[in-house]
């Protein structure tokens, strides 16, 4: 079960995470030094079936419901329910990059557009947008135990045209814009 620490470079925040495959999917949990918590569960097809995001003042719970996503967002006890036609969620945590990359299951050189609801800021403000994911290639790196395949994804925000590159090994993000993997206690799960 990989566990480690990501550094969010812009805010200089640490995100301590654990992730693991289970009998019916995969789970990612993390806690940041600013109090933000993530609990993301996907099913065997990498659909985000359960999400909990918590900031010091806001909380959000949601999941995929067929062709839509549904979520409840609140600053207190009573929340407001929302739905949107989208394939899943995105937020600042690298766990979402893993979930989206795996759910697309792209072949080398393939690309596809995916509509996601992105939550940002301490109030978890939602914004629905479309991104183009392109699997640019996979490189293999020798390690002490076995070769480690690392896939490169070029992700284009279709509303701005901005392209960002994400490097993924199994269920761990090795590099992404504004994200640095600073500690990893065990080898990534090489998921198929």
Secondary structure, 3 states (H helix, E strand, C coil): CCEEEEEECCCCEEEEEEEEEECCEEEEEEEECCCCEEEEEEECCCCEEEEEEECCCCEEEEEEECCEEEEEEECCCCCEEEEEECCEEECCCHHHHHHHHHHHCCCCCCEEEEEEEEEECCCCEEEEEEEEEEEEEEEEECCCCCCEEEEEEEEEECCCCCEEEEEEECCEEEEECCEEEEEECCCCCCCC
